[in-house]
Amino acid sequence: MSEQQRHPSDTSSIILPPRLVRNTQSANPDDDLECSLHYLPKPLLREFSHVFNNEHVRFGSNDGNLQLLAIPTNQRAREDLVAVGDHIEAEKDRLLNVFLTFGKCICEQLRSQGYWADYIDPCSGLPMISLNCNKVYSEVDGMECLLNYKAYNAGFCKILTHPKWGSAVYPATIFAYAPVDVAKSLMALFPSAS
């Protein structure tokens, strides 16, 4: 089955599997992100519509190749993010800034081509571009659904565990309504990290 014929409700949502990419938008060469590209699977469609209120439908309505896509990112933290302290908060701020730079770049490139894209603020869980949205997106639930990463409960929080990095991981997601080939080409612009 070709990618053009593939439907997002198929069992696997993965278009491009996770790979570590160099964040060419960052001044620090060590600010790598693990990225993948997915069709938005059925379990996330309802969540997506609650969070974004169908903001995407106003973009590219004449293009029959448009797909709802997710670009989950994970960053390896220098600290276990379950811990507490000023150094942990400083690390979270660093990781946040790396993702915001990356997410803004991806979204600007897609939007400049006439497609809808937005990224989630990992601190609030709210969209960064779509202003009339106030439903929170759960990054942990998204990573469980898209990548089958595991999570556990710690008090009132759900903690994501990366298969290689454990809980020293910072998840954040970009969403798009664009042709798969456009998204794949955009992802290919970021070189693999060593």
N, C-alpha and C positions, 0 to 999 in steps of 0.2 A: 504494500500500500504506500503510495507516495505521500509526501508531507502535505501536498495540496489537497489530497483526499482524506487525510486524517482528520478525525473529529475530536474536539477537546474532551468528549466524554469517554474516549478509549481509556483502558486501564492505566496506562503510563502517561503522565503528563510531560515527561522530559523530552525536550527538543535538543538542547545542548547539555551534556552532563556537567557537574561541577568541575571547575578548574580554577587554579590560583592565577589571578591576573595582576599585572602591574598597573597600579593606578597612576596613569600618566598625567593626571590632573593635580597630583600631590607634589609638593616640594620635597618630601621625604621619600627616598627610593624604597624604604622598607614598608610602606603603606599598601601592602597587597590585600586583595579581597578575593575570596572564593565566590565565583559567580556561576550561575546556570540559567538556562532559559526554559520556560515551561508554558504549555497551554494552561489556561486556568481550569483546573478540574472541577467537576460538579460540587464537591464538598466546599470549595472556596467561592463558587459563584454567588451564593446567597450572601456570604460575608462581604464579598466585593460590592454587591449592589447596596447593601446597608451602609457601607463606609462611603461609597462614592456617589450615591443617589443618581446613577445613570449619567453622570457628567460626560462620559466618553461618547455617548451616542450623537453628540453634536459635531463630532469630528469625522471627516472622511466618509460620509454616509453613502457616497456613490461607488466606493471601492469594495467589491465583493470579496476581496482577499483579506479583509481585516479580521484579526483574531484577538481575543482577550488574552494577554500574556502576562506572566509574572517573571521577574528577574530577582530571585532571592540572592542576597549576598550575606556572607559571613566573614568576619575578621577574627584572626587569632589575637586574643588579648595577651598582653605581657604579664597579666595578673589573673588569678582566678576571680571572676567577677561576682561570685557569691560572697566573697569576703567584704568587709566594710573598712572604711577609713578614707582619709584624704587622698592617699595615693591611688586608691581604687576609683574614686570620683574623678581624679585627674586623668586616669586611663580611659574611663568612659567618655570623658569630654574629648580626648584625642580621637578615639574611635568614631565618635559622633561626627566630628569635623571631617574626618576622612570620608565617611559615607555621604555626608551632605554634599561635599564637593563632587563625588562620583555620581550620586543620584541626580544632582542638578545638571551635570554634563550630559548624561544619558537622556534626560527629559528634554533639555534644550535642543539636542540634536533631533530627536523624534518630532518634537513640536515644530521645529523649523521646516520639516518636510510635510507638515499638515496633519500629523497624527497626534492622538491624545496620549499623554503620558503623565504620570505623577509618581511621587515617592513618599513613603511614610516616614514621619519624624519618629525615630525609635524612642525618644523620651516620652512623647505624649501619645503615640499610636495614631495620630491624626495625619491626614494628607497635608503635604507642604504647598501644593499649588491650588487645588480645588478648595476654595474658601468656604463654601456653604455646606461643608460636611463636618459633622460633629460626632460620628460614631467611631469608636476606637477599634483599630485593627490589631489583632494579637500576632506578633511576630513568631512567638513560640508555636502557636497552633499552625501558622502558615508553614513553618519549617517542618513540622511533623507531617503535614499533609503533602507538601511538595517534595521533600527530600527523605522522608521517613526517618528523620532524626528523632531521637528519644528525648523525653523530658520527664522531670519528676517534680513533685510538689515540695516546697519548702515554706511552711507557714501559708501565707496568702499568695505566694508567688509561685509561678511555674518556671522551672529552670531548664533551659535547653542544654542538651549535652551533644557536642559535636563528636563524631566517631573517632577523630584523631586528637582533638584539643580539649575534650571534656567540657567543663563549664567555663573555660577561658575562651569564650566565644561571644561575639557581638553580632546578632542577626539584624538585618534590615532589608526591606523589600521595595522594589520599583515595579510599577504596573504600567502596561501599555495596551493600546488598541491600535494595532498596526499589522501589516503583512509580516509573516514569519521571516521571509527572506530579508526584509529591511532590518528587523531586529537581529538576525544572525550576522548580517554584515556589520552592524554597529558593534556587536560583541567582539567580532574578529579584529576590530581596530585596537583592542587592548592586548598587548603581548603577554604571553604566559610568563609567570614569575618563575625564577629558578629555584 
